[in-house]
């Protein structure tokens, strides 16, 4: 919050490119052998990658059914068809269903490492074949190993690191990098008002969050969004398949400052997330809760569990001032995700476990 305020009050730093280049260099150090290109969001990164690959009308791109609307939208914005594939027990592609969906029109596959759980890219590659480009969607998974020739990341407000909006493209292909950079450099910068919106978000949230569970905080946040003082994570038109003009655009220097500061804390953040996830593993192994696979390489953006009545659990926990996640509820309403955020303490995690157990006991 303090850095966002300092940046907001120093407009001279909004227009440079050194900060963005520093962020790219830091990514290249984190992923040796890869070149990095910053952009204003994960969906913009996906869109630009697909455009560079020549994906368009008549082409199909394989995506998970258990995903955010932004993923298929980026495909559809290019006139291509997003083909939905079922998800497996690890919340990534169900390989049997994937084998049924791939065909001669398949041009690319978006491999989402859901909740920070690494997908089996080798098994996926064997199924789709060499003619289908594997694009590693690491929006949930900054910190896992990248093994393919192209990947992208998101710095959204609910991701591993956050600059409210922001993204990064990573490629090991010199040819792809040249073409991607050419397209990226042609993009406009986002409107100044949009950048200010993002800088205001952490400042406003720090004031609203203490009262969020009591009601007024949430109401204030909604009002600020309706007044267009703050942006939404997903724009209303995106939910209808629309294409907001701000995607794609260059990464503003002001947001690169926030992302770079967060990137320096990546190792600590992920170590903490793993600690919280392990606590959930140790304390939620009970009837009525299906735990995710215990993947030692996962970075656990969130900790998903499957229960008999997801909406019922969410209602129960909300009444007790605990807000859990119902991401992608249209795909599976009974999957609920538990928080692992960097400021969460073990006492917070204990409280989550106690309340979940309380609900399970009532249901059994």
HELIX and SHEET records of a PDB file:
HELIX    1   1 UNK A    2  UNK A    8  1                                   7    
HELIX    2   2 UNK A   11  UNK A   13  5                                   3    
HELIX    3   3 UNK A   18  UNK A   30  1                                  13    
HELIX    4   4 UNK A   42  UNK A   52  1                                  11    
HELIX    5   5 UNK A   69  UNK A   76  1                                   8    
HELIX    6   6 UNK A   95  UNK A  101  1                                   7    
HELIX    7   7 UNK A  114  UNK A  116  5                                   3    
HELIX    8   8 UNK A  121  UNK A  128  1                                   8    
HELIX    9   9 UNK A  174  UNK A  186  1                                  13    
HELIX   10  10 UNK A  192  UNK A  208  1                                  17    
HELIX   11  11 UNK A  209  UNK A  211  5                                   3    
HELIX   12  12 UNK A  216  UNK A  226  1                                  11    
HELIX   13  13 UNK A  236  UNK A  240  5                                   5    
HELIX   14  14 UNK A  253  UNK A  263  1                                  11    
HELIX   15  15 UNK A  266  UNK A  283  1                                  18    
HELIX   16  16 UNK A  310  UNK A  319  1                                  10    
HELIX   17  17 UNK A  346  UNK A  363  1                                  18    
SHEET    1   A 7 UNK A  35  UNK A  39  0                                        
SHEET    2   A 7 UNK A 167  UNK A 171 -1                                        
SHEET    3   A 7 UNK A 150  UNK A 154 -1                                        
SHEET    4   A 7 UNK A 133  UNK A 137  1                                        
SHEET    5   A 7 UNK A 106  UNK A 112  1                                        
SHEET    6   A 7 UNK A  60  UNK A  64  1                                        
SHEET    7   A 7 UNK A  81  UNK A  85  1                                        
SHEET    1   B 3 UNK A 290  UNK A 291  0                                        
SHEET    2   B 3 UNK A 303  UNK A 306 -1                                        
SHEET    3   B 3 UNK A 335  UNK A 338 -1                                        
END                                                                             
